[in-house]
Amino acid sequence: MSAQKRILILGGTRDAVELATQAAAIPGVVVVTSLAGRTREPVIRSEKTRIGGFGGISGLADYLHQQRIDLLIDATHPFAAQISFNAAAAAHQVGIPRLMLVRPAWQPTPEDCWLTVESNAAAAALLPDLAQRIFLTIGRQELAAFAHLQLLWFLMRMIDPPHPDVPIPPGKLLLERGPFLLENERSLLQEHKIEAIVSKNSGGTATYAKIIAARELGLPVVMVQRPAIPDGETVPDSSAGLTWLKAQLNR
Ligand SMILES: NC(=O)c1ccc[n+]([C@@H]2O[C@H](COP(=O)([O-])OP(=O)(O)OC[C@H]3O[C@@H](n4cnc5c(N)ncnc54)[C@H](OP(=O)(O)O)[C@@H]3O)[C@@H](O)[C@H]2O)c1
């Protein structure tokens, strides 16, 4: 390794933004954040950012090699499974340390009424017997899984609008970026007479208020479980990520 250390952070999350900001303040460290390019106006605080896919495992391995990356931190969203497996394979190929920043999943409290499912398709299958008016908070990429539910009504929240070619279910689009406040979430559910929520188990605080609001209002939450992640070292937050990074730099 050269005196200057080059870190690649795979981003797309608040944790990645926080870690990139903290890591860039370490003398002698160059941080590059990589984004998939899904969001029109991403939150970018990294001095160096690259946007777009790498072209699979080999593309990422080439990038790591060409850019002389010393350490790879995978701070992607818990539901972005493909890039995490690609990162594991590419880091192994190139022979550099890799860390996954995985925020802990939400856990139900005794007051919660969760129906836990493995996929959006499984969530969609439950809905007709559960509710008529649904708050769908799974982002915009997988709305098609609910498009056949033409007799139900959906309030669909996401950052950017869905692609025009993607079929979506009937209802209303709400284009908003978190964090969301509890009082607003409560009002939103009441105003739209929502009877159930569909959510990914994303973890973290930014989108947790809807879960509290559902608990307060006694609404069921169809909770989509996380996909598997590759083996490897994980930390729960950016400060633990920073500790790992500093330990690697001192080796
Ligand atoms: N899935 C979610 O619910 C969700 C929610 C919030 C934010 N995000 C963020 O949105 C991005 C895309 O999510 P996804 O579910 O589509 O991911 P994915 O299914 O794991 O990845 C699909 C492809 O997108 C490219 N990609 C993903 N993350 C990338 C990154 N950080 N930098 C460069 N290329 C990346 C890779 O393309 P190549 O194979 O060409 O390299 C990857 O194979 C992720 O960065 C994630 O952190 C996802």
The ligand as an ORCA input file, in Angstrom:
! r2SCAN-3c Opt
* xyz 0 1
  N     -33.011     -1.637     -2.786
  C     -33.448     -0.700     -1.941
  O     -34.484     -0.848     -1.265
  C     -32.664      0.568     -1.771
  C     -33.145      1.537     -0.877
  C     -32.410      2.705     -0.681
  C     -31.226      2.885     -1.375
  N     -30.794      1.927     -2.229
  C     -29.513      2.153     -2.916
  O     -29.776      2.134     -4.306
  C     -28.728      1.481     -4.996
  C     -29.315      0.460     -5.943
  O     -30.061     -0.468     -5.185
  P     -30.502     -1.852     -5.828
  O     -31.410     -2.525     -4.885
  O     -30.898     -1.640     -7.254
  O     -29.089     -2.615     -5.819
  P     -28.673     -4.069     -6.328
  O     -29.853     -4.801     -6.821
  O     -27.848     -4.690     -5.261
  O     -27.698     -3.707     -7.504
  C     -28.026     -3.800     -8.876
  C     -26.876     -3.230     -9.664
  O     -26.792     -1.819     -9.470
  C     -25.437     -1.411     -9.434
  N     -25.164     -0.812     -8.123
  C     -25.852     -0.966     -6.968
  N     -25.334     -0.208     -5.992
  C     -24.288      0.445     -6.541
  C     -23.369      1.399     -6.044
  N     -23.409      1.839     -4.774
  N     -22.406      1.869     -6.908
  C     -22.368      1.434     -8.189
  N     -23.222      0.552     -8.717
  C     -24.174      0.056     -7.901
  C     -24.608     -2.655     -9.691
  O     -24.442     -2.699    -11.103
  P     -23.170     -3.412    -11.781
  O     -23.398     -4.885    -11.632
  O     -23.208     -2.921    -13.181
  O     -21.951     -2.947    -11.027
  C     -25.508     -3.747     -9.205
  O     -25.235     -5.014     -9.759
  C     -27.791      0.879     -3.962
  O     -26.592      1.608     -3.996
  C     -28.500      1.043     -2.644
  O     -27.630      1.391     -1.589
  C     -31.485      0.777     -2.440
*
